[in-house]
Amino acid sequence: MAPFWDAFHAAIDALGIRADTWLHEVGPCQYEINLLHGDPVAVADQAFLFKTAAREIALQHGLNAVFMAKPLAGEAGSSMHLHQSVVDAEGRNIFSQADGAESEAFLHYIGGLQAFTPDLTLIYAPTVNSYRRYVAGSQAPINVEWGRDNRTAGLRVPVSPPAARRVENRLAGADANPYLAMAATLAAGLEGLRTRCLPGEPVQDNGYDLPRGLPRTFFTAHEQMAQSAHAPRLLGERFVRAYLAVKALEHESFLNEISAWERRFLLPQV
């Protein structure tokens, strides 16, 4: 793999993509690569260029760079975890008080993520394959519980110094549009700040032992966004209407396909 990685490193350097922490993850040939924090639009630009460069360089080396949420049955899915904090005009992290303790704004932001994220699940999980990833015990979330350094929760607060206090939204799959995923999570968090939402108690143990809090399938996520009073207000009525229409067309296309599972399991039974 060295020739691919050397070429890929050179490509992202040429594109000005700021990345660190390259490591092999738990799935076969699955890698985690972190982009450095910054302005959300700039980071979304870099995420888009990153995925494009990965695909192009992979093809040059006879490989496929895959960003499906669940490319292999029985293996770990692929995510796009979103770490977020908010700074004021002076660049101070509003999630921390002067003495370093958590601020009320931090809790309100998490409260907003908990309150409004389920209605926006179709942004984080935009395809029928996306929902294969939300499996208990897989380090992918099944709810919007939050916890401190707890990877079984959908919202994780990493261990960090006060200046870097942040919340990690673990819902988005690798297949999500980075611009839309970042817009959705910021909109939910900022609505929490505006309405002073309060979060539930942080999860101390296994978040998978708690009830599911996310749509289980593409269809239910589509229906939840379509019926949501929050989504049009947070993301704009015209956008939500157009997004739902596009996703409905994609789902109709999917329903016109017959899967290998149907042939393998149903054909002998009926």
C-alpha contacts under 8 A as a table, 3 or more apart, distances in Angstrom:
res1	aa1	res2	aa2	distance
1	M	4	F	5.45
1	M	5	W	6.32
2	A	5	W	5.13
2	A	6	D	6.00
3	P	6	D	5.21
3	P	7	A	6.22
3	P	61	H	7.88
4	F	7	A	5.28
4	F	8	F	6.02
4	F	57	I	6.86
4	F	58	A	6.64
4	F	61	H	6.30
5	W	8	F	4.95
5	W	9	H	5.96
6	D	9	H	5.24
6	D	10	A	6.31
7	A	10	A	5.12
7	A	11	A	6.16
7	A	57	I	6.86
8	F	11	A	4.97
8	F	12	I	6.30
8	F	53	A	7.21
8	F	54	A	6.65
8	F	57	I	6.15
9	H	12	I	5.47
9	H	13	D	6.19
10	A	13	D	5.16
10	A	14	A	6.18
11	A	14	A	5.09
11	A	15	L	6.25
11	A	53	A	6.79
12	I	15	L	4.90
12	I	16	G	6.09
12	I	17	I	5.16
12	I	18	R	7.82
12	I	50	F	6.79
12	I	53	A	7.19
13	D	16	G	5.13
13	D	17	I	6.03
13	D	18	R	7.71
14	A	17	I	7.78
15	L	49	L	7.59
16	G	46	Q	7.96
17	I	35	L	7.66
17	I	46	Q	5.56
17	I	49	L	7.83
17	I	50	F	7.13
18	R	35	L	5.79
18	R	36	L	5.65
18	R	46	Q	7.76
19	A	33	I	6.84
19	A	34	N	5.54
19	A	35	L	4.26
19	A	36	L	5.59
20	D	33	I	6.47
20	D	34	N	5.40
20	D	35	L	6.29
20	D	36	L	6.89
21	T	32	E	7.51
21	T	33	I	5.77
21	T	34	N	5.74
22	W	31	Y	7.12
22	W	32	E	5.86
22	W	33	I	4.67
22	W	34	N	6.98
23	L	31	Y	5.69
23	L	32	E	5.42
23	L	33	I	6.71
24	H	29	C	7.24
24	H	30	Q	5.96
24	H	31	Y	4.44
24	H	32	E	6.22
25	E	28	P	7.95
25	E	29	C	7.79
25	E	30	Q	5.27
25	E	31	Y	5.06
25	E	32	E	6.03
26	V	30	Q	6.72
26	V	76	A	6.71
27	G	30	Q	5.00
27	G	75	E	5.85
27	G	76	A	5.29
27	G	77	G	7.70
28	P	75	E	7.80
30	Q	78	S	7.95
35	L	43	V	7.49
35	L	46	Q	7.98
35	L	47	A	7.66
36	L	43	V	7.91
37	H	43	V	7.09
38	G	42	A	6.90
38	G	43	V	6.13
39	D	42	A	5.32
39	D	43	V	6.14
40	P	43	V	5.07
40	P	44	A	6.03
40	P	182	M	6.83
41	V	44	A	5.01
41	V	45	D	6.16
41	V	179	Y	6.97
42	A	45	D	5.05
42	A	46	Q	6.33
43	V	46	Q	4.98
43	V	47	A	6.14
44	A	47	A	4.96
44	A	48	F	6.19
44	A	178	P	5.32
44	A	179	Y	5.38
44	A	182	M	7.56
45	D	48	F	5.23
45	D	49	L	6.28
45	D	179	Y	7.83
46	Q	49	L	5.08
46	Q	50	F	5.84
47	A	50	F	4.93
47	A	51	K	6.29
47	A	178	P	6.63
48	F	51	K	5.42
48	F	52	T	6.33
48	F	178	P	7.00
49	L	52	T	5.06
49	L	53	A	5.96
50	F	53	A	5.20
50	F	54	A	6.10
51	K	54	A	5.10
51	K	55	R	6.31
51	K	67	F	7.91
52	T	55	R	5.33
52	T	56	E	6.28
53	A	56	E	5.15
53	A	57	I	5.98
54	A	57	I	5.42
54	A	58	A	5.92
54	A	65	A	5.97
55	R	58	A	5.16
55	R	59	L	6.24
55	R	64	N	6.49
55	R	65	A	4.99
55	R	66	V	7.64
56	E	59	L	5.29
56	E	60	Q	6.44
57	I	60	Q	5.09
57	I	61	H	6.61
58	A	61	H	5.20
58	A	62	G	6.34
58	A	63	L	4.69
58	A	64	N	5.50
58	A	65	A	5.84
59	L	62	G	5.03
59	L	63	L	5.19
59	L	64	N	6.07
59	L	65	A	7.94
60	Q	63	L	7.40
66	V	71	P	7.50
67	F	71	P	7.94
67	F	78	S	7.02
67	F	174	A	5.21
67	F	175	D	5.48
68	M	71	P	5.41
68	M	77	G	7.97
68	M	78	S	6.84
68	M	129	N	7.41
68	M	130	S	7.50
68	M	173	G	7.74
68	M	174	A	6.12
68	M	175	D	5.23
69	A	77	G	5.35
69	A	78	S	4.85
69	A	79	S	6.42
69	A	129	N	6.49
69	A	130	S	5.10
69	A	132	R	7.55
69	A	133	R	6.15
69	A	173	G	5.17
69	A	174	A	5.41
69	A	175	D	5.61
70	K	73	A	7.09
70	K	75	E	7.82
70	K	76	A	7.16
70	K	77	G	4.45
70	K	78	S	6.33
70	K	129	N	6.31
70	K	130	S	6.60
70	K	132	R	6.01
70	K	133	R	5.55
71	P	77	G	6.96
72	L	75	E	5.60
72	L	76	A	7.65
72	L	77	G	7.65
76	A	133	R	7.57
76	A	138	S	6.48
77	G	132	R	7.97
77	G	133	R	5.26
77	G	138	S	7.99
77	G	140	A	7.67
77	G	173	G	8.00
78	S	133	R	7.68
78	S	173	G	5.99
78	S	174	A	5.36
79	S	140	A	7.92
79	S	170	R	7.38
79	S	171	L	7.52
79	S	172	A	5.87
79	S	173	G	3.89
79	S	174	A	4.39
79	S	175	D	7.74
80	M	170	R	7.16
80	M	171	L	7.71
80	M	172	A	5.23
80	M	173	G	5.14
80	M	174	A	4.88
80	M	176	A	7.57
81	H	168	E	6.49
81	H	169	N	5.79
81	H	170	R	4.75
81	H	171	L	6.97
81	H	172	A	6.24
81	H	173	G	7.74
82	L	168	E	5.38
82	L	169	N	5.05
82	L	170	R	6.59
82	L	172	A	7.67
82	L	182	M	7.35
83	H	166	R	6.36
83	H	167	V	5.69
83	H	168	E	4.22
83	H	169	N	6.36
84	Q	166	R	5.37
84	Q	167	V	5.59
84	Q	168	E	6.34
84	Q	169	N	7.95
85	S	93	N	6.84
85	S	94	I	7.82
85	S	95	F	6.97
85	S	164	A	7.67
85	S	165	R	6.81
85	S	166	R	4.78
85	S	167	V	6.80
86	V	93	N	5.74
86	V	94	I	5.91
86	V	95	F	6.95
87	V	90	E	7.52
87	V	91	G	5.07
87	V	92	R	4.99
87	V	93	N	4.31
87	V	94	I	5.49
88	D	91	G	5.17
88	D	92	R	5.39
88	D	93	N	6.59
88	D	94	I	6.44
89	A	92	R	7.47
92	R	163	A	7.31
93	N	96	S	5.98
93	N	162	P	7.85
93	N	163	A	5.84
93	N	164	A	7.30
93	N	165	R	7.39
94	I	97	Q	7.14
94	I	103	S	7.11
94	I	105	A	6.70
94	I	106	F	7.31
95	F	102	E	6.02
95	F	103	S	5.20
95	F	104	E	7.53
95	F	105	A	5.82
95	F	106	F	4.47
95	F	162	P	7.98
95	F	165	R	6.30
95	F	166	R	7.22
96	S	99	D	7.83
96	S	100	G	5.48
96	S	101	A	5.60
96	S	102	E	4.83
96	S	103	S	5.04
96	S	106	F	7.39
96	S	162	P	5.65
96	S	163	A	7.01
96	S	165	R	6.76
97	Q	100	G	5.16
97	Q	101	A	5.32
97	Q	102	E	6.11
97	Q	103	S	5.34
98	A	101	A	7.43
100	G	161	P	7.95
100	G	162	P	5.11
100	G	163	A	7.99
101	A	162	P	7.19
102	E	106	F	6.42
102	E	107	L	7.82
102	E	162	P	7.96
103	S	106	F	5.28
103	S	107	L	6.94
104	E	107	L	5.27
104	E	108	H	6.20
105	A	108	H	4.99
105	A	109	Y	6.02
105	A	193	L	6.19
105	A	196	R	7.88
106	F	109	Y	5.19
106	F	110	I	6.40
107	L	110	I	5.14
107	L	111	G	6.04
107	L	197	C	7.76
107	L	198	L	6.24
107	L	199	P	6.32
108	H	111	G	4.84
108	H	112	G	6.20
108	H	189	G	7.61
108	H	192	G	5.16
108	H	193	L	5.12
108	H	195	T	7.99
108	H	196	R	5.17
108	H	197	C	4.83
108	H	198	L	5.32
108	H	199	P	6.87
109	Y	112	G	5.12
109	Y	113	L	6.45
109	Y	188	A	7.81
109	Y	189	G	4.43
109	Y	190	L	6.29
109	Y	191	E	7.67
109	Y	192	G	4.95
109	Y	193	L	5.35
109	Y	196	R	7.99
109	Y	197	C	7.33
110	I	113	L	5.04
110	I	114	Q	6.26
110	I	146	W	7.84
110	I	155	L	7.91
110	I	167	V	7.47
110	I	189	G	6.39
110	I	192	G	7.19
110	I	198	L	7.58
110	I	199	P	6.00
111	G	114	Q	5.12
111	G	115	A	6.10
111	G	189	G	7.42
111	G	192	G	5.74
111	G	196	R	7.88
111	G	197	C	4.84
111	G	198	L	4.67
111	G	199	P	3.89
111	G	200	G	7.37
112	G	115	A	5.06
112	G	116	F	5.95
112	G	117	T	7.77
112	G	188	A	5.20
112	G	189	G	4.68
112	G	190	L	6.99
112	G	191	E	5.86
112	G	192	G	3.50
112	G	193	L	7.01
112	G	197	C	5.72
112	G	198	L	7.64
112	G	199	P	7.62
113	L	116	F	5.63
113	L	117	T	5.32
113	L	144	V	7.72
113	L	185	T	6.84
113	L	188	A	5.13
113	L	189	G	5.12
113	L	192	G	7.00
114	Q	117	T	5.90
114	Q	118	P	7.59
114	Q	144	V	5.51
114	Q	145	E	7.07
114	Q	199	P	6.75
115	A	118	P	7.37
115	A	188	A	7.76
115	A	192	G	7.86
115	A	197	C	7.82
116	F	119	D	5.89
116	F	120	L	6.99
116	F	188	A	5.53
116	F	230	H	7.00
117	T	120	L	5.08
117	T	121	T	6.31
117	T	144	V	7.62
117	T	184	A	7.82
117	T	185	T	7.23
117	T	188	A	6.38
118	P	121	T	5.23
118	P	144	V	7.69
118	P	213	G	7.15
118	P	214	L	5.58
118	P	215	P	7.23
119	D	122	L	7.73
119	D	221	A	7.38
119	D	224	Q	5.74
119	D	225	M	5.08
119	D	228	S	6.23
119	D	230	H	7.34
119	D	231	A	6.53
120	L	123	I	5.64
120	L	124	Y	7.22
120	L	184	A	6.89
120	L	221	A	7.92
120	L	225	M	6.22
120	L	231	A	6.62
121	T	124	Y	5.22
121	T	125	A	5.93
121	T	126	P	8.00
121	T	171	L	7.96
121	T	214	L	7.21
121	T	215	P	7.23
121	T	221	A	6.11
121	T	225	M	7.79
122	L	125	A	4.96
122	L	126	P	5.05
122	L	127	T	8.00
122	L	218	F	7.21
122	L	221	A	5.50
122	L	222	H	6.23
122	L	225	M	7.20
123	I	126	P	5.55
123	I	172	A	7.86
123	I	176	A	6.76
123	I	177	N	7.61
123	I	180	L	6.49
123	I	181	A	5.96
123	I	184	A	7.25
124	Y	171	L	6.21
124	Y	172	A	4.18
124	Y	173	G	6.18
124	Y	176	A	5.44
124	Y	177	N	7.82
124	Y	181	A	5.75
125	A	128	V	8.00
125	A	130	S	4.95
125	A	131	Y	6.67
125	A	171	L	7.82
125	A	172	A	6.22
125	A	173	G	6.11
125	A	175	D	7.37
125	A	176	A	6.22
125	A	218	F	7.74
126	P	130	S	6.47
126	P	175	D	7.26
126	P	176	A	6.19
126	P	218	F	7.50
126	P	247	K	7.62
127	T	130	S	5.22
127	T	131	Y	7.61
127	T	175	D	7.89
127	T	218	F	6.57
128	V	131	Y	6.16
128	V	132	R	7.81
128	V	217	T	7.07
128	V	218	F	5.25
128	V	251	H	7.62
129	N	132	R	5.54
129	N	133	R	7.66
130	S	133	R	5.86
130	S	134	Y	7.80
130	S	173	G	6.64
130	S	175	D	7.38
130	S	218	F	7.85
131	Y	134	Y	5.57
131	Y	216	R	6.46
131	Y	217	T	5.71
131	Y	218	F	6.75
132	R	135	V	6.93
133	R	138	S	7.99
133	R	140	A	6.50
133	R	173	G	7.89
134	Y	138	S	7.70
134	Y	140	A	5.46
134	Y	141	P	5.84
134	Y	142	I	5.61
134	Y	216	R	7.86
135	V	138	S	5.69
135	V	140	A	6.42
135	V	141	P	7.32
135	V	142	I	6.83
136	A	139	Q	7.50
136	A	140	A	7.20
136	A	141	P	7.24
136	A	142	I	6.61
136	A	208	Y	5.65
137	G	140	A	7.48
137	G	152	T	7.51
137	G	208	Y	6.67
138	S	141	P	7.99
139	Q	151	R	6.14
139	Q	152	T	5.88
140	A	152	T	7.31
140	A	154	G	7.49
140	A	170	R	7.02
140	A	171	L	7.21
141	P	144	V	7.45
141	P	152	T	6.40
141	P	153	A	5.88
141	P	154	G	4.68
141	P	170	R	6.70
141	P	171	L	6.28
141	P	208	Y	7.82
142	I	153	A	7.80
142	I	154	G	6.90
142	I	208	Y	6.96
142	I	212	R	5.28
142	I	213	G	6.35
142	I	214	L	6.10
143	N	153	A	6.92
143	N	154	G	5.71
143	N	207	G	7.94
143	N	210	L	7.98
143	N	211	P	7.22
143	N	212	R	5.06
143	N	213	G	4.11
143	N	214	L	5.38
144	V	153	A	6.63
144	V	154	G	4.68
144	V	155	L	6.08
144	V	213	G	6.25
144	V	214	L	7.43
145	E	153	A	5.25
145	E	154	G	5.67
145	E	155	L	6.12
145	E	200	G	7.55
145	E	202	P	7.10
145	E	203	V	6.69
145	E	207	G	7.00
146	W	150	N	7.73
146	W	153	A	5.35
146	W	154	G	6.22
146	W	155	L	4.45
146	W	156	R	5.63
146	W	157	V	7.52
146	W	200	G	7.84
146	W	201	E	7.75
146	W	202	P	5.23
146	W	203	V	5.92
147	G	150	N	5.17
147	G	151	R	7.99
147	G	153	A	6.21
147	G	155	L	6.61
147	G	156	R	5.28
147	G	157	V	6.16
147	G	202	P	4.57
147	G	203	V	4.76
147	G	204	Q	6.59
148	R	156	R	5.81
148	R	157	V	4.60
148	R	158	P	6.21
148	R	159	V	7.33
148	R	202	P	7.11
148	R	203	V	7.69
148	R	204	Q	7.87
149	D	156	R	5.72
149	D	157	V	5.38
149	D	158	P	4.74
149	D	159	V	6.17
150	N	153	A	5.96
150	N	156	R	5.74
150	N	157	V	7.45
150	N	158	P	8.00
150	N	203	V	7.57
150	N	204	Q	7.68
151	R	154	G	7.47
151	R	156	R	6.35
152	T	206	N	5.96
152	T	207	G	4.83
152	T	208	Y	6.25
153	A	156	R	6.19
153	A	203	V	7.25
153	A	206	N	7.84
153	A	207	G	5.12
153	A	208	Y	7.58
154	G	169	N	6.31
154	G	170	R	5.23
154	G	171	L	6.13
155	L	167	V	6.60
155	L	168	E	5.59
155	L	169	N	4.96
155	L	170	R	6.10
156	R	167	V	5.77
156	R	168	E	5.01
156	R	169	N	6.74
156	R	170	R	7.44
157	V	165	R	7.76
157	V	166	R	6.20
157	V	167	V	4.68
157	V	168	E	6.08
158	P	165	R	7.66
158	P	166	R	7.01
158	P	167	V	6.93
158	P	168	E	7.30
159	V	165	R	7.87
160	S	163	A	7.93
160	S	164	A	5.79
160	S	165	R	5.78
161	P	164	A	5.50
161	P	165	R	6.32
162	P	165	R	5.12
169	N	172	A	7.40
169	N	185	T	7.57
172	A	175	D	7.89
172	A	176	A	6.14
172	A	181	A	6.85
173	G	176	A	5.51
176	A	180	L	7.70
176	A	181	A	6.53
177	N	180	L	5.43
177	N	181	A	6.02
178	P	181	A	5.08
178	P	182	M	5.99
179	Y	182	M	5.42
179	Y	183	A	6.12
180	L	183	A	5.00
180	L	184	A	6.00
181	A	184	A	5.18
181	A	185	T	6.27
182	M	185	T	5.34
182	M	186	L	6.07
183	A	186	L	5.28
183	A	187	A	5.94
183	A	235	L	7.86
184	A	187	A	5.09
184	A	188	A	6.19
184	A	234	L	7.73
184	A	235	L	7.13
185	T	188	A	5.23
185	T	189	G	6.14
186	L	189	G	5.10
186	L	190	L	5.88
187	A	190	L	5.22
187	A	191	E	6.03
187	A	234	L	5.81
187	A	235	L	7.31
188	A	191	E	5.18
188	A	192	G	6.32
188	A	234	L	7.15
189	G	192	G	5.01
189	G	193	L	6.48
190	L	193	L	4.91
190	L	194	R	6.18
191	E	194	R	4.93
191	E	195	T	6.04
191	E	234	L	7.75
192	G	195	T	5.28
192	G	196	R	5.45
192	G	197	C	4.87
192	G	198	L	7.89
193	L	196	R	5.01
193	L	197	C	6.78
203	V	206	N	7.26
203	V	207	G	6.39
206	N	209	D	5.71
206	N	210	L	7.73
207	G	210	L	5.53
208	Y	211	P	7.49
215	P	218	F	7.58
215	P	220	T	5.63
215	P	221	A	5.13
215	P	224	Q	7.85
216	R	220	T	6.74
216	R	221	A	7.41
217	T	220	T	5.40
217	T	221	A	6.27
218	F	221	A	5.16
218	F	222	H	6.10
219	F	222	H	5.09
219	F	223	E	6.19
220	T	223	E	5.01
220	T	224	Q	6.03
221	A	224	Q	5.07
221	A	225	M	6.25
222	H	225	M	5.35
222	H	226	A	6.11
222	H	244	L	6.89
222	H	247	K	7.86
222	H	248	A	7.93
223	E	226	A	5.00
223	E	227	Q	6.14
224	Q	227	Q	5.28
224	Q	228	S	5.92
225	M	228	S	4.99
225	M	231	A	6.44
225	M	244	L	7.99
226	A	240	V	7.98
226	A	241	R	7.97
226	A	244	L	7.10
228	S	231	A	5.70
228	S	232	P	7.57
229	A	232	P	6.60
229	A	233	R	7.21
230	H	233	R	5.32
230	H	234	L	6.11
231	A	234	L	5.17
231	A	235	L	5.84
231	A	236	G	7.35
231	A	237	E	7.72
231	A	240	V	7.01
232	P	235	L	5.38
232	P	236	G	4.63
232	P	237	E	4.19
232	P	238	R	7.71
232	P	239	F	7.78
232	P	240	V	5.96
233	R	236	G	5.56
233	R	237	E	6.72
235	L	239	F	6.73
235	L	240	V	6.73
236	G	239	F	5.43
236	G	240	V	6.27
237	E	240	V	5.25
237	E	241	R	6.15
238	R	241	R	5.21
238	R	242	A	6.18
239	F	242	A	5.17
239	F	243	Y	5.93
240	V	243	Y	5.09
240	V	244	L	6.03
241	R	244	L	5.34
241	R	245	A	6.26
242	A	245	A	5.10
242	A	246	V	6.30
243	Y	246	V	5.25
243	Y	247	K	6.21
244	L	247	K	5.13
244	L	248	A	6.01
245	A	248	A	5.10
245	A	249	L	6.42
246	V	249	L	5.24
246	V	250	E	6.41
247	K	250	E	4.97
247	K	251	H	6.17
248	A	251	H	5.06
248	A	252	E	6.25
249	L	252	E	5.10
249	L	253	S	6.35
250	E	253	S	5.09
250	E	254	F	6.33
251	H	254	F	4.94
251	H	255	L	6.25
252	E	255	L	5.10
252	E	256	N	6.55
253	S	256	N	5.30
253	S	257	E	7.13
254	F	257	E	5.49
255	L	258	I	7.61
258	I	262	E	6.70
258	I	263	R	7.70
259	S	262	E	5.37
259	S	263	R	6.75
260	A	263	R	5.19
260	A	264	R	6.01
261	W	264	R	5.01
261	W	265	F	5.88
261	W	266	L	7.71
262	E	265	F	5.49
262	E	266	L	5.18
262	E	267	L	6.86
263	R	266	L	5.68
263	R	267	L	5.06
264	R	267	L	6.22
264	R	268	P	7.38
265	F	268	P	6.44
265	F	269	Q	7.11
266	L	269	Q	5.16
266	L	270	V	6.26
267	L	270	V	5.84
